[in-house]
Amino acid sequence: RGGAVEGQWRDFIAEKLAHETFFPVCAPSLMHGPLAIRNPADLANHRLITVTTTPEGWPEWIAAAKAKGLDVEGIDLDQPIRFDTIHAASLAAMEGIGIDLGRGPLVDGAIAQGRLVEPFDLRVVSTHAYWLVYPESSRDLPAFQQFRQWLFDELPPLPAG
């Protein structure tokens, strides 16, 4: 499940699997040519993609870029291409329709496969995380234990603290 805090699933055990991060991603083709993306200000030359159901987005990423001293002048947040799912937004970015805010770890595989590129080295840690949520009665089931262990083996370790 996706959520912000551990206690939001009453009567269930919740274990944090991964923090979500968000960052610009685009088709590799947008990294070349006259409108190539080389720095954050170049985003002004492209349509931004937004997901209407996510708690954070472009304003937070742009604020983080500004805080790092990056030029983000001219980026238009008023006319994004809107999608209601993260998956649809990622597919649109893969097709070169616009620049999406990828959600790690969800787009990490597409980046590793070269279907998306991450043009900047700036990931913002979201208030949102991914959780394994289950009833107490599942804890000792062998199949559940195997599934749980597989999840933790597949995901990068959470930072300490």
C-alpha positions as CSV (number, residue, x, y, z in Angstrom):
1,R,0.0,0.0,0.0
2,G,1.0,3.6,-0.4
3,G,0.7,6.0,2.4
4,A,2.4,8.5,4.7
5,V,2.3,7.1,8.2
6,E,2.5,3.7,9.8
7,G,-0.7,4.0,11.9
8,Q,-3.1,4.8,9.1
9,W,-4.1,1.1,8.7
10,R,-6.0,0.3,11.9
11,D,-5.9,-3.3,13.1
12,F,-3.1,-4.2,10.6
13,I,0.6,-4.5,10.8
14,A,2.5,-2.1,8.5
15,E,6.1,-2.4,7.6
16,K,7.8,0.3,5.5
17,L,9.2,-1.2,2.3
18,A,10.6,1.9,0.5
19,H,10.5,5.6,0.6
20,E,9.1,7.2,-2.6
21,T,11.3,9.8,-4.3
22,F,10.3,11.9,-7.3
23,F,12.3,13.4,-10.0
24,P,12.0,14.5,-13.7
25,V,12.2,11.6,-16.3
26,C,11.8,11.7,-20.0
27,A,12.3,9.7,-23.2
28,P,16.0,9.4,-24.2
29,S,15.1,11.2,-27.5
30,L,14.5,14.5,-25.5
31,M,18.1,14.6,-24.5
32,H,19.2,15.5,-28.0
33,G,18.4,18.1,-30.6
34,P,17.6,21.8,-30.5
35,L,15.3,21.4,-27.5
36,A,17.6,19.0,-25.6
37,I,17.2,19.0,-21.8
38,R,20.6,19.9,-20.3
39,N,19.6,21.9,-17.2
40,P,16.3,22.5,-15.3
41,A,15.6,25.7,-17.1
42,D,15.2,23.7,-20.3
43,L,12.1,22.2,-18.9
44,A,10.4,25.4,-19.9
45,N,10.6,24.2,-23.6
46,H,8.6,21.1,-22.9
47,R,5.2,20.1,-21.6
48,L,5.2,18.8,-18.0
49,I,3.2,15.7,-17.1
50,T,1.5,15.6,-13.8
51,V,-0.5,12.8,-11.9
52,T,-3.6,14.2,-10.3
53,T,-3.7,11.6,-7.6
54,T,-0.2,12.1,-6.1
55,P,0.3,14.1,-3.0
56,E,3.3,16.0,-4.2
57,G,4.6,17.1,-7.6
58,W,6.3,19.7,-9.7
59,P,6.0,22.6,-7.2
60,E,7.9,20.7,-4.6
61,W,10.6,19.5,-7.1
62,I,11.1,23.1,-8.4
63,A,11.3,24.4,-4.9
64,A,14.0,21.8,-4.2
65,A,15.9,22.8,-7.4
66,K,15.7,26.5,-6.4
67,A,17.1,25.6,-3.0
68,K,20.1,23.9,-4.7
69,G,20.7,27.1,-6.7
70,L,19.5,25.6,-10.0
71,D,17.8,27.9,-12.6
72,V,14.2,27.0,-13.0
73,E,12.9,30.3,-14.5
74,G,10.2,30.1,-17.1
75,I,8.9,26.6,-16.2
76,D,5.1,26.7,-16.7
77,L,3.2,24.8,-14.1
78,D,-0.2,26.0,-15.3
79,Q,-0.7,23.8,-18.3
80,P,0.5,20.3,-17.5
81,I,-0.7,17.2,-19.3
82,R,-2.7,15.5,-16.6
83,F,-3.0,11.8,-15.9
84,D,-4.8,10.0,-13.1
85,T,-2.3,7.2,-12.7
86,I,1.5,7.0,-12.3
87,H,1.7,4.3,-14.9
88,A,-0.1,6.3,-17.6
89,A,2.2,9.3,-16.9
90,S,5.3,7.1,-17.2
91,L,4.1,5.6,-20.5
92,A,3.5,9.1,-21.9
93,A,7.0,10.2,-20.9
94,M,8.5,7.1,-22.5
95,E,6.7,8.1,-25.7
96,G,8.3,11.6,-25.6
97,I,5.0,13.4,-25.0
98,G,6.4,15.4,-22.1
99,I,8.5,15.4,-18.9
100,D,7.1,13.3,-16.1
101,L,8.0,13.3,-12.4
102,G,9.1,9.7,-12.0
103,R,8.4,8.0,-8.8
104,G,11.2,5.9,-7.5
105,P,11.3,3.0,-7.0
106,L,8.4,2.7,-9.6
107,V,10.4,4.0,-12.6
108,D,13.8,2.7,-11.6
109,G,13.4,-0.4,-13.9
110,A,12.5,1.7,-16.9
111,I,15.6,3.9,-16.3
112,A,17.8,0.8,-16.0
113,Q,16.3,-0.5,-19.3
114,G,16.9,2.8,-21.0
115,R,13.2,3.5,-21.7
116,L,13.4,6.6,-19.5
117,V,16.3,8.9,-18.5
118,E,16.8,11.0,-15.5
119,P,18.3,14.3,-16.8
120,F,19.2,15.8,-13.4
121,D,20.7,14.5,-10.3
122,L,18.0,15.7,-7.9
123,R,15.6,13.4,-6.3
124,V,13.1,14.7,-3.7
125,V,12.1,12.4,-0.9
126,S,8.3,12.2,-0.7
127,T,6.2,12.2,2.4
128,H,4.7,9.0,0.7
129,A,6.2,5.6,1.2
130,Y,5.3,2.0,0.2
131,W,4.2,-0.4,3.0
132,L,3.6,-4.1,3.4
133,V,0.2,-4.1,5.2
134,Y,-1.2,-7.4,6.6
135,P,-3.3,-8.8,9.4
136,E,-1.6,-10.4,12.4
137,S,-3.1,-13.7,11.4
138,S,-0.9,-13.8,8.2
139,R,2.4,-13.3,10.0
140,D,3.3,-16.9,10.6
141,L,2.0,-18.4,7.3
142,P,4.9,-19.9,5.4
143,A,3.7,-18.5,2.0
144,F,3.4,-15.0,3.5
145,Q,6.9,-15.3,5.1
146,Q,8.4,-16.2,1.8
147,F,6.6,-13.3,0.0
148,R,7.6,-10.9,2.7
149,Q,11.3,-12.0,2.5
150,W,11.2,-11.7,-1.3
151,L,9.9,-8.1,-1.1
152,F,12.7,-7.1,1.3
153,D,15.3,-8.9,-0.8
154,E,14.2,-7.1,-4.0
155,L,14.0,-3.6,-2.6
156,P,17.0,-1.5,-1.6
157,P,17.5,-1.2,2.2
158,L,15.8,1.7,3.9
159,P,18.2,4.3,5.3
160,A,18.9,4.0,9.0
161,G,16.9,6.3,11.3
